[in-house]
């Protein structure tokens, strides 16, 4: 009875009684077809029509707007991809089914536009991604469904035991720097390992969904690894004065952990990686990118209110952050100039030449693009390639293929308009070397960038020819047609790929020259020395040398008594000679005494350091200060033949064996080894003003 009445009612209105599904062809044909196919699967038991196009989908009938008057629309699928050419057809959809619109955006996400959710519907219609349409500013808390969540779970793992005498530093990062799946992880891993040569490293990192086993390789050289869950930040990007990337890492649990470990383990310095963490307390800030420059480049391309607001916030925040830190590290001279501060030092990115080794190129036309889509310049670069460059190559080179390493969950950042069986999209890849092995040409189509790209250095180390933009190879002293092929603009970039794909000899020449450059300038071992020197120059000086005074004699007697087997001289006599004491953290920990035996000759009478202060470089600092700050000429000393530790110390300073004195020592009797160093004016100039940490660094270079 109900069905009959329904049929009668709609018959009187001149409409079919059963509701139909209508898809409006309001965008690119490939996207419309995908939308229609999905709607057909979502609502399989209804009659389906399409207006404005013929997507050739089984079970879907083409129809014009006038014919729709006979039907009652139960659902209207409409594509909103920003193309204004279809504005009139979208208006027609709203007029015929205002409460039945199933909207699709450019990424083919869908949302039912309804008055009850008018704000979310409006945001979706304006192009806001589906997962962000319900986000509201914190100051509209009563209107917010999806709120920021800050995890309080903390994991602390012990690694290599702290070493006596080694100073302790902390390093704060926005992610666990392992596995080496992107440029930031590569840099952090290698410089942490290099830093651990001289210092005990305490790592603090945010984690998301990483495997707990990822931390294990870091514990081989880090003393502690402290992990805190990354907050799930849920506010609109426009809603705060601070850049949203900074707000994403606001974590009271991380602040509390950092403060507690610093206090309990006596960390002397904190190095903060990445600008988005710059609100955390630290001494050294590492600017992997000058972020306001990245957003400035983006704004010059887009010229929108949103791009301007992002640029202004980063400019304000980053310039303020740079002034708060004692030292700032950039990846390139260009970035250092942009910051315009006097506390900036350049430590570029590098490459592990033992891991990335040249590999013979195999015949083919295989292109490789590496870049995590979590870093927006990589998504911008890939969209430029697929949208503007690849269409110029696809038909011209039918054998050409593209492999893309896009990092974790690439579908969150980019969805293809159509499937292409010659473009292979990979997510996380633990080891990219096999992909370099199979590649013929590496692509770096970067449009906005700062610093130095690790992927460029890796390709150079693997001896692979590369096509890059000027921005992509910024900070690396490469030349066009000598090391790489540099091309800006879609036509030039496509032509560069075509030229290299057709000329194996040119590829081999570029690859060989680029390898020589990277081997000479960008080895991690050299960059690690720069990192250690930076830390040494930033740490507060704990060791202070000065001339001994009568007030020091009681302490010197204690040191002399504890520092067996030192000589037993009367401490009162030290005041008549060259007499230096070493203060460590304000406490006298050692001393040295020498007397003049001839116009151009001195003799070290005694040198001693308390046992608990050994291995801190105090003895070496005392010896160098006395030898190289006094007069020129010969300096002699005697040492027990069995005292290998002391003899190695004297040899490092420059002393040489020149003789023996049998039975010189008593209790127990032992031969003395006579050692001598000849000090010239050049030696004094070289060592003048050098700190103990600086001299240790010089010996490793």
Residue pairs with C-beta under 8 A, 6 or more apart in sequence:
3 17
6 17
7 17
9 17
10 16
10 17
10 72
11 17
14 69
14 70
15 69
15 70
15 71
15 72
16 70
16 71
16 72
17 72
18 46
18 47
18 72
19 46
19 71
19 72
19 73
19 74
19 75
20 46
20 47
20 48
20 49
20 71
20 72
20 73
20 74
21 39
21 43
21 46
21 47
21 48
21 49
21 73
21 74
21 75
21 76
21 77
22 48
22 49
22 50
22 51
22 63
22 68
22 71
22 73
22 75
22 76
22 77
22 93
22 96
22 97
23 32
23 35
23 36
23 39
23 48
23 49
23 50
23 51
23 55
23 60
23 76
23 77
23 78
24 50
24 51
24 52
24 76
24 77
24 78
24 79
24 89
24 90
24 92
24 93
25 32
25 50
25 51
25 52
25 53
25 55
25 79
25 86
25 89
26 32
26 52
26 78
26 79
26 80
26 81
26 83
26 86
26 89
26 90
26 93
27 79
27 80
27 81
27 83
27 86
27 106
28 81
28 83
28 417
29 53
29 55
30 417
30 418
31 79
31 81
31 104
31 106
31 108
31 417
32 50
32 53
32 55
32 79
33 55
33 56
33 57
34 108
34 418
35 77
35 79
35 104
35 108
36 48
36 50
36 55
36 57
36 60
36 77
37 55
37 57
38 108
38 110
39 48
39 75
39 77
39 102
40 48
40 57
40 58
40 59
40 60
43 74
43 75
46 74
46 75
47 61
48 57
48 59
48 60
48 61
49 60
49 61
49 62
49 63
49 68
49 71
50 57
50 60
50 61
50 62
50 63
51 62
51 63
51 64
51 65
51 68
51 89
51 92
51 93
52 86
52 89
53 62
54 62
65 92
65 96
68 96
73 96
73 97
73 100
74 100
75 97
75 100
75 102
76 93
76 96
76 97
76 100
76 101
76 102
77 102
77 104
77 110
78 90
78 93
78 101
78 102
78 103
78 104
79 86
79 104
80 90
80 103
80 104
80 105
80 106
80 124
80 125
80 127
81 104
81 105
81 106
82 106
82 127
93 101
94 101
99 114
99 115
101 112
101 113
102 110
102 111
102 112
102 113
103 110
103 111
103 112
103 113
103 121
103 124
103 125
104 110
105 111
105 124
105 127
105 129
105 130
106 127
107 129
107 415
108 415
109 129
109 130
110 130
111 120
111 121
111 124
111 130
111 133
112 121
113 121
113 124
113 125
114 121
120 133
120 134
121 133
123 132
123 133
124 130
124 133
132 236
132 237
134 145
134 146
135 144
135 146
135 234
135 235
135 236
136 143
136 144
136 145
136 235
136 236
136 239
137 235
137 236
137 239
137 240
138 144
138 148
138 235
138 239
141 147
146 234
147 234
148 231
148 232
148 233
148 234
148 235
149 231
149 232
149 234
150 231
150 232
150 250
150 251
150 252
150 253
151 228
151 229
151 230
151 231
151 232
151 251
151 253
152 229
152 253
153 228
153 229
154 226
154 227
154 228
154 253
154 257
155 207
155 212
155 226
155 227
155 228
156 224
156 225
156 226
156 227
157 215
157 219
157 224
157 225
157 226
157 227
158 219
158 223
158 224
159 218
159 219
159 220
159 221
159 222
159 223
159 224
159 225
160 196
160 200
160 219
160 220
160 221
160 222
160 223
161 223
162 168
162 200
162 223
162 265
163 200
164 615
165 614
165 615
165 616
166 198
166 199
166 200
167 198
167 199
167 200
167 268
167 269
167 539
167 542
168 199
168 200
168 202
168 223
168 265
168 266
168 267
168 268
169 195
169 199
169 200
169 201
169 202
169 267
169 268
169 269
169 270
169 271
169 535
169 539
170 201
170 202
170 203
170 204
170 258
170 261
170 262
170 267
170 269
170 270
170 271
171 188
171 192
171 195
171 201
171 202
171 203
171 204
171 270
171 271
171 273
172 204
172 205
172 254
172 258
172 270
172 271
172 272
172 273
172 277
172 280
172 282
173 188
173 203
173 204
173 205
173 206
173 273
173 274
173 277
174 205
174 206
174 230
174 249
174 273
174 274
174 276
174 277
175 184
175 185
175 205
175 206
175 207
175 208
175 210
176 185
176 205
176 207
176 210
176 214
176 215
176 218
176 227
177 184
177 185
177 188
177 189
177 192
177 205
177 218
178 185
178 189
178 214
178 215
178 217
178 218
179 185
179 214
179 430
179 431
180 186
180 189
180 430
181 372
181 407
181 428
181 429
181 430
181 432
182 371
182 372
182 374
182 375
182 407
182 454
183 349
183 453
183 454
183 455
184 273
184 274
184 288
184 454
186 349
186 352
186 454
186 458
187 288
187 349
187 350
187 454
188 273
189 217
189 218
190 350
190 352
190 524
190 527
190 528
191 347
191 524
191 527
191 528
191 531
192 201
192 203
192 218
192 221
192 222
193 221
193 528
194 524
194 525
194 527
194 528
194 529
194 531
194 532
195 201
195 528
195 531
195 532
195 535
196 221
196 222
197 528
197 532
198 532
198 535
198 536
198 696
199 532
199 535
200 223
201 221
201 222
201 223
202 222
202 223
202 224
202 226
202 261
202 265
202 267
203 218
203 222
203 224
203 225
203 226
204 226
204 227
204 228
204 254
204 257
204 258
204 261
205 225
205 226
205 227
205 228
206 227
206 228
206 229
206 230
206 249
206 251
206 254
207 227
207 228
207 229
207 230
208 229
208 230
209 408
215 225
215 227
218 225
219 225
224 261
224 265
226 257
226 258
226 261
228 251
228 253
228 254
228 257
229 253
230 248
230 249
230 251
231 248
231 249
231 250
231 251
233 244
233 247
233 248
233 250
235 244
235 247
237 244
237 306
237 310
238 306
238 309
240 247
241 313
241 316
242 313
242 317
243 276
243 291
243 310
243 313
243 314
243 317
245 276
245 291
246 275
246 276
246 278
246 279
246 317
248 276
249 276
249 277
250 279
254 280
255 280
258 270
258 280
258 281
259 281
261 267
262 270
268 539
268 540
269 283
269 284
269 535
269 538
269 539
270 280
270 281
270 282
270 283
270 284
271 282
271 283
271 284
271 285
271 286
271 535
272 278
272 280
272 282
272 284
272 285
272 286
272 325
273 286
273 288
274 286
274 287
274 288
275 285
275 287
275 288
275 289
275 291
275 317
275 318
275 321
276 291
278 285
278 317
278 318
278 321
278 324
278 325
279 321
282 325
283 325
283 326
283 327
283 538
284 325
284 326
284 327
284 328
284 329
284 534
284 535
284 538
285 321
285 322
285 324
285 325
285 327
285 328
285 329
286 328
286 329
287 318
287 322
287 328
287 329
287 330
287 331
287 335
287 339
287 451
288 331
288 451
289 331
289 335
289 449
289 450
289 451
290 318
290 330
290 335
290 338
290 339
290 450
290 451
291 314
291 318
291 450
292 311
292 314
292 315
292 318
292 319
293 335
293 338
293 450
294 314
294 376
294 377
294 448
294 449
294 450
295 307
295 310
295 311
295 314
295 315
296 311
296 315
297 447
297 448
297 449
297 471
298 307
298 310
298 311
298 376
298 380
298 448
299 307
299 308
299 310
299 311
301 307
301 447
301 448
318 339
319 339
322 328
322 339
322 341
322 343
322 344
323 341
325 343
326 343
326 538
327 343
327 344
327 345
327 534
327 537
327 538
328 339
328 341
328 343
328 344
328 345
329 344
329 345
329 346
329 347
329 534
330 336
330 339
330 344
330 345
330 346
330 347
330 451
331 346
331 347
331 348
331 349
331 450
331 451
331 452
331 475
332 346
332 348
332 450
332 451
332 452
332 474
332 475
333 346
333 475
334 450
334 474
334 475
335 346
335 450
335 451
335 475
336 344
336 345
336 346
338 450
345 530
345 534
347 527
347 530
347 531
347 534
348 452
348 475
348 476
348 522
348 527
349 451
349 452
349 453
349 454
349 457
349 522
349 527
350 457
350 522
350 523
350 524
350 526
350 527
351 454
351 457
351 458
351 460
351 461
351 518
351 522
351 523
351 524
352 461
352 524
353 461
353 518
353 519
353 523
353 524
355 433
356 433
356 436
356 458
356 461
356 462
357 461
357 462
358 461
358 462
358 463
358 511
358 515
359 433
359 436
359 437
359 462
359 463
361 440
361 463
361 464
361 504
361 507
361 508
361 511
362 437
362 438
362 440
363 504
364 399
364 438
364 440
365 397
365 399
365 400
365 401
365 440
365 441
365 501
366 400
366 401
366 403
366 438
366 439
366 440
366 441
367 400
367 401
367 402
367 403
367 439
367 440
367 441
367 442
367 443
367 497
368 402
368 403
368 405
368 435
368 436
368 439
368 441
368 442
368 443
368 464
369 381
369 382
369 385
369 402
369 403
369 404
369 405
369 442
369 443
369 444
369 445
370 404
370 405
370 432
370 435
370 442
370 455
370 458
371 377
371 378
371 381
371 382
371 405
371 406
371 407
371 455
372 378
372 406
372 407
372 408
373 379
373 382
373 406
373 407
373 410
373 412
373 413
373 414
374 407
374 408
374 413
377 446
377 447
377 448
377 449
378 406
378 407
378 446
379 413
379 414
380 446
380 447
380 448
381 444
381 445
381 446
381 447
381 472
382 404
382 406
382 414
382 445
383 414
384 445
384 447
384 490
385 443
385 445
385 493
386 416
386 423
388 490
389 445
389 490
389 493
389 494
389 497
390 402
390 423
392 490
392 491
392 494
393 400
393 494
393 497
393 498
394 400
394 422
396 498
397 498
397 501
400 422
400 501
401 422
401 423
401 424
402 422
402 423
402 424
402 443
403 424
403 426
403 435
403 438
403 439
404 410
404 423
404 424
404 425
404 426
405 426
405 429
405 432
405 435
406 413
406 414
406 425
406 426
406 427
407 427
407 428
408 427
408 428
409 427
410 425
410 427
416 423
416 425
429 435
432 458
433 462
436 442
436 458
436 459
436 462
436 464
437 462
439 464
440 464
440 465
440 500
440 501
440 507
441 464
441 465
441 466
441 467
441 497
441 500
441 501
441 507
442 455
442 459
442 464
442 465
442 466
442 467
443 466
443 467
443 468
443 497
444 453
444 455
444 456
444 459
444 466
444 467
444 468
444 469
444 472
444 473
445 467
445 468
445 469
445 472
445 493
446 453
446 468
446 469
446 471
446 472
447 469
447 471
448 471
449 471
449 472
449 474
450 474
451 474
451 475
452 474
452 475
452 476
453 472
453 473
453 474
453 476
456 466
456 468
456 472
456 473
456 476
456 484
457 476
457 518
457 522
459 466
459 514
460 466
460 483
460 511
460 514
460 515
460 517
460 518
461 515
461 518
461 519
463 511
463 512
463 514
463 515
464 511
465 484
465 485
465 500
465 506
465 507
465 508
465 510
465 511
466 484
466 485
466 510
466 514
467 484
467 485
467 487
467 493
467 496
467 497
467 500
468 484
468 485
468 486
468 487
469 486
469 487
469 488
469 493
470 486
470 488
473 484
473 486
476 522
477 517
477 521
478 484
478 486
478 514
478 517
480 486
481 510
482 510
482 513
483 510
483 513
483 514
483 517
484 510
484 514
485 496
485 499
485 500
485 510
486 496
487 493
487 495
487 496
499 506
500 506
500 507
500 510
529 697
529 700
529 701
532 697
533 694
533 697
536 691
536 693
536 694
536 696
536 697
537 693
537 694
539 693
541 691
542 584
542 585
543 582
543 583
543 584
543 616
543 617
543 618
543 621
543 692
544 582
544 583
544 584
545 580
545 581
545 582
545 583
545 621
545 622
545 625
546 580
546 581
546 583
547 579
547 580
547 581
548 556
548 574
548 575
548 579
548 580
548 581
548 591
550 575
552 581
552 588
552 591
553 571
553 572
553 574
553 575
555 581
555 588
556 571
556 574
556 581
556 588
556 591
557 571
559 588
559 589
559 590
559 591
559 608
559 609
559 610
560 566
560 568
560 569
560 571
560 606
560 608
562 610
562 611
563 608
563 609
563 610
563 611
565 640
565 643
565 665
566 606
566 607
566 608
567 605
567 606
569 593
569 605
569 606
574 591
574 593
574 605
574 606
576 595
577 593
577 594
577 595
577 596
577 605
578 592
578 593
578 594
578 595
578 596
578 602
578 626
578 630
579 591
579 592
579 593
580 591
580 592
580 593
580 622
580 625
580 626
581 588
581 590
581 591
582 588
582 589
582 590
582 591
582 609
582 618
582 621
582 622
583 589
584 590
584 613
584 616
584 618
589 609
589 610
589 613
589 616
589 618
590 607
590 608
590 609
590 610
590 613
590 618
590 619
590 622
591 606
591 607
591 608
591 622
592 604
592 606
592 607
592 622
592 623
592 625
592 626
593 604
593 605
593 606
593 607
594 602
594 603
594 604
594 605
594 626
594 630
594 635
595 602
595 603
595 605
596 602
597 603
597 636
598 633
599 633
600 631
600 632
600 633
600 634
601 633
601 634
601 635
601 636
602 630
602 631
602 633
602 634
602 635
602 636
603 635
603 636
603 637
604 623
604 626
604 635
604 636
604 637
607 619
607 622
607 623
607 637
609 618
609 619
609 622
617 692
617 693
617 696
618 692
619 649
620 649
620 652
620 653
620 692
620 695
621 692
621 695
623 649
623 650
623 653
624 653
624 687
624 690
624 692
624 695
626 635
627 635
627 653
627 654
627 677
627 679
628 679
628 683
628 684
628 686
628 687
628 688
629 684
629 687
629 688
630 679
631 679
632 679
632 680
632 681
632 683
632 684
633 678
633 679
634 676
634 677
634 678
634 679
635 655
635 676
635 677
635 679
636 658
636 674
636 675
636 676
637 650
637 655
637 674
637 675
638 661
638 664
638 672
638 673
638 674
638 675
639 646
639 647
639 650
639 672
639 673
639 675
640 646
640 665
640 670
640 671
640 672
640 673
641 660
641 670
641 671
641 672
641 673
642 670
647 673
647 675
650 675
652 699
653 677
654 677
654 683
655 675
655 676
655 677
656 675
656 676
656 677
657 673
657 674
657 675
658 674
658 675
658 676
659 673
659 674
660 671
660 672
660 673
660 674
661 671
661 672
661 674
662 671
663 669
663 670
663 671
664 670
664 671
664 672
665 671
665 672
687 695
690 698
